């Protein structure tokens, strides 16, 4: 499934607007990455994300979202309240774990994506600084000042 970034926020209209802007920027960054991986235009990918598009394994591979399908055999249906994996699945997972004990995840970020991330961080820092300065001036009595401890206002 691909979809736009989802988040939660609280606060006044300014806080919600900032969160909406950050979510939109992150969604656009993901759209750029998906477009590159799927060999599609950014606008095509944004439409897919706006529609919350679901893929099964075969469709995801055809779309270019995945490189390979781990388990191509027909799944066996069983009546159980526990998660059951086939012997093939267990063997493949064990083999992958043995082969990947020292592997790491490498994520490539192009300069435009890095700049977008930097801008988002700068925006968040500026918003926090502005909120602090607006609510903690020397001319306000102590009882009206805003203090944050561990994320609690």
Secondary structure per residue as TSV (DSSP state, phi and psi in degrees):
chain	resnum	aa	ss	phi	psi
A	1	X	-	360.0	137.6
A	2	X	B	-123.1	141.9
A	3	X	-	-157.1	171.1
A	4	X	-	-70.7	158.9
A	5	X	-	-61.1	137.5
A	6	X	-	-115.2	144.8
A	7	X	-	-152.9	176.5
A	8	X	-	-130.9	147.4
A	9	X	-	-149.0	159.1
A	10	X	-	-140.8	157.1
A	11	X	S	133.4	-165.3
A	12	X	S	-85.8	-174.9
A	13	X	H	-59.9	-29.5
A	14	X	H	-69.3	-44.3
A	15	X	H	-61.1	-45.2
A	16	X	H	-66.0	-37.5
A	17	X	H	-64.4	-41.6
A	18	X	H	-62.5	-42.8
A	19	X	H	-65.2	-40.7
A	20	X	H	-62.4	-42.4
A	21	X	H	-64.0	-42.1
A	22	X	H	-64.7	-42.6
A	23	X	H	-63.2	-40.6
A	24	X	H	-64.2	-43.8
A	25	X	H	-62.3	-42.3
A	26	X	H	-65.1	-41.3
A	27	X	H	-60.8	-40.9
A	28	X	H	-64.6	-36.9
A	29	X	H	-64.3	-42.8
A	30	X	H	-64.6	-39.1
A	31	X	H	-59.9	-40.0
A	32	X	H	-62.8	-43.4
A	33	X	H	-66.7	-45.1
A	34	X	H	-60.7	-43.2
A	35	X	H	-58.4	-42.2
A	36	X	H	-65.3	-45.3
A	37	X	H	-68.2	-38.5
A	38	X	H	-90.6	-5.8
A	39	X	T	58.1	46.1
A	40	X	-	-126.7	167.4
A	41	X	-	-75.2	157.6
A	42	X	H	-61.7	-39.5
A	43	X	H	-63.0	-39.8
A	44	X	H	-62.3	-42.9
A	45	X	H	-68.2	-39.6
A	46	X	H	-59.9	-38.3
A	47	X	H	-62.8	-42.5
A	48	X	H	-64.0	-40.8
A	49	X	H	-68.0	-42.3
A	50	X	H	-60.4	-33.0
A	51	X	T	-85.9	-3.1
A	52	X	T	48.8	81.4
A	53	X	B	-91.2	128.1
A	54	X	-	-99.1	144.2
A	55	X	-	-132.4	141.2
A	56	X	-	-86.2	179.5
A	57	X	H	-59.6	-45.4
A	58	X	H	-64.5	-44.0
A	59	X	H	-64.2	-39.4
A	60	X	H	-63.7	-39.0
A	61	X	H	-67.7	-44.5
A	62	X	H	-62.2	-34.3
A	63	X	H	-77.8	-12.7
A	64	X	T	90.4	10.0
A	65	X	S	-79.0	-28.0
A	66	X	-	-127.1	154.0
A	67	X	S	-88.5	-32.2
A	68	X	-	-153.7	159.0
A	69	X	-	-102.2	124.4
A	70	X	S	-70.4	-43.8
A	71	X	-	-125.7	102.8
A	72	X	-	-97.4	-4.0
A	73	X	S	-74.3	158.9
A	74	X	-	-66.2	127.3
A	75	X	-	-66.4	145.4
A	76	X	-	-96.2	128.9
A	77	X	-	-91.2	132.9
A	78	X	-	-136.1	155.2
A	79	X	-	-91.5	110.9
A	80	X	-	-162.6	154.8
A	81	X	S	-102.0	8.1
A	82	X	S	-112.7	157.9
A	83	X	-	-76.2	123.4
A	84	X	-	-117.2	134.9
A	85	X	-	-115.8	146.5
A	86	X	-	-69.6	162.9
A	87	X	H	-59.5	-37.4
A	88	X	H	-61.2	-43.9
A	89	X	H	-64.3	-45.1
A	90	X	H	-62.1	-43.9
A	91	X	H	-62.7	-43.1
A	92	X	H	-67.1	-41.3
A	93	X	H	-63.4	-44.3
A	94	X	H	-60.4	-42.7
A	95	X	H	-63.8	-42.5
A	96	X	H	-63.7	-40.0
A	97	X	H	-65.1	-39.0
A	98	X	H	-66.3	-41.0
A	99	X	H	-74.5	-26.5
A	100	X	T	-108.7	21.0
A	101	X	T	-58.3	-34.3
A	102	X	T	-111.3	12.4
A	103	X	-	-78.6	157.0
A	104	X	-	-130.2	161.8
A	105	X	-	-92.8	126.5
A	106	X	-	-108.0	125.5
A	107	X	-	-116.4	124.1
A	108	X	-	-95.6	129.8
A	109	X	-	-121.9	124.8
A	110	X	-	-79.8	166.3
A	111	X	H	-57.6	-36.1
A	112	X	H	-66.2	-40.7
A	113	X	H	-66.3	-40.6
A	114	X	H	-62.8	-41.3
A	115	X	H	-64.5	-39.8
A	116	X	H	-62.8	-43.2
A	117	X	H	-63.4	-44.5
A	118	X	H	-59.6	-44.2
A	119	X	H	-63.5	-40.4
A	120	X	H	-62.3	-43.3
A	121	X	H	-64.2	-44.7
A	122	X	H	-60.6	-40.7
A	123	X	H	-62.8	-44.0
A	124	X	H	-64.3	-43.0
A	125	X	H	-62.4	-44.1
A	126	X	H	-62.9	-39.8
A	127	X	H	-66.1	-43.3
A	128	X	H	-65.0	-42.9
A	129	X	H	-62.5	-44.7
A	130	X	H	-63.6	-41.5
A	131	X	H	-63.5	-43.7
A	132	X	H	-62.3	-47.9
A	133	X	H	-64.1	-37.0
A	134	X	H	-68.8	-30.1
A	135	X	H	-105.5	-0.4
A	136	X	-	-135.6	47.1
A	137	X	-	-84.6	158.7
A	138	X	T	-68.5	-21.3
A	139	X	T	-85.3	-1.5
A	140	X	S	-97.2	140.6
A	141	X	-	-63.1	152.6
A	142	X	G	-56.1	-37.1
A	143	X	G	-66.3	-19.7
A	144	X	G	-97.1	-1.8
A	145	X	-	-77.7	151.9
A	146	X	-	-99.4	123.8
A	147	X	-	-119.0	141.3
A	148	X	-	-120.6	126.2
A	149	X	B	-126.6	115.9
A	150	X	T	58.1	34.6
A	151	X	T	83.9	3.3
A	152	X	B	-104.2	129.6
A	153	X	-	-86.6	360.0
